[in-house]
Amino acid sequence: MFRNFAMKSFYISKRFAGHSKWANIKHIKGAKDAERSLLFTKLARQIKVAVAEGGSLDPDKNIKLSQIISQCKRCNMPVATIQSVLKSCTLDKSNLMLYIVPIKGPGNSLLLCEIYTNNLHHVKNVMSSQLKKTGSRFIEGQSGLHAFEEKGLIQVENSKLSSKSKEEQMELATELAIGCNAEDVVSLDDEVFLFITSKQSFPKTQELLEQNGYKILDASVDFIPLSETSLNEVDFPVYEKLIKRLETIPEIVRVFDNVSFS
């Protein structure tokens, strides 16, 4: 079961230790008001899409909505704000849709932008000016998606394991991974693990982890690169500038890439 991910375990733990959402958790909690406002705007869009796709305002009947509301709470989004967004869903006729837009970035980097909008043409026009400034461009069609695979990533901790050695903690986590149909598990820190699942097993794995005493710190279905690319000292700053500019566009909820941070 774990054979397919055995060679990726080291890469995944290193990547998420220094980049992507795992490194950004601390950043989010200490963010400025403007950054928090942008984060909440993005989360609100995800709530609306979950309602539209799931067909229900009830988290008990809409798994995706339940997952996003949990994410909102982990990001300290006020309950009143969440309820306000849900209420607006009954009035919203904007027909927001999810799009995945591939980009060829600086060097040989590839990026996937997850966009929630009812006007993709407008968003791409806004993005175009930012891409030109960094020598980047849109990839026609969906060919860029072939360099990534969708996986459920669940970061958890279990303080009850503090009395056990790292080896014992990992052994218990591995046994649990097998029992809850996870494809792999990676130790990120003492008592903190990253469980990797298929997109289909993602909801059930979360449920089983919580039943076994693990507290979920973060969970989402992400695009993971099949291989990474390194950027030279000229391209890397340009890549960082592009990421920052894309993150200021409210309709862009998440950005995935294949850049190595080793």
C-alpha positions, 0 to 999 in steps of 0.5 A, a space after each residue: 500500500 505504501 510502496 507508491 509513496 515510499 520514495 516521496 516521503 522524504 520529499 513531502 516532509 521537507 517540502 511541507 516543512 519549509 513551504 506551502 500551507 504547512 509553513 503558512 499556518 504560523 504566518 496566517 495566525 500572525 497576519 495583518 488585518 489586510 491579509 486576514 481579510 484576503 484569507 477570509 474572502 478566499 474561504 468565503 468563496 470556498 464555502 459558496 462553491 461547496 454549497 453550490 456543488 454539494 446542494 445543501 447548506 447543512 454541513 451534515 449533508 454536505 461533506 465538502 462544506 463541513 471540511 471547509 467550515 472546519 478549515 475556517 475555524 482553524 484559521 480563526 474565522 469568526 462563527 458569525 462571519 461563517 454564518 453570514 456567508 452561509 446566509 448569503 448563499 441562499 441569495 447568491 445568484 452569481 454562479 461561482 465555478 471552480 477553475 484550475 488554470 496552469 501557468 508556465 512560470 520562471 525557469 521551468 516552474 509550473 503553477 496551478 491556480 485554483 480560481 473561484 469566479 463567475 467571470 474567468 475571462 476577467 480574472 485571466 485578464 488581471 492575471 495576464 499583466 502579472 504574468 508578463 512582468 515575470 516572463 510567465 504565461 498561461 498554458 493552453 488546455 489542461 496539459 499542465 495538470 499532468 505534472 501533478 496528482 491530487 492527494 488528500 493531506 491531513 496534518 494531525 497531532 496527538 499529545 497522548 504520544 508524548 511519552 513514547 519515543 519517535 520510533 514508537 510514535 511512527 510505528 503507531 501512526 503507520 499502523 493507523 494509516 494502514 487501518 484508515 486506508 491512508 497511502 502514506 504517513 510522514 513524521 513532521 515533528 514530535 507528535 505531529 504527522 502528515 497522513 496522505 490519502 487518495 481524494 476518495 478516502 480523504 473524508 473517511 480518513 479524517 473521521 478515523 483519525 479523530 476517532 483514534 485521538 488525533 487532532 486535525 491541524 489542517 486538511 485539504 485535497 491538494 495538487 502534488 507535483 510528480 517531480 520538482 524543479 530547481 530555480 537558479 538565483 535569478 529565477 527564484 526571486 522572480 518566482 517569489 514575486 509572481 506568487 505574491 502577486 497572484 495571492 493578492 487576487 481575491 479570486 485565486 484561492 490557492 496556488 500549487 507549484 513544482 518548485 524545489 525548496 531543498 
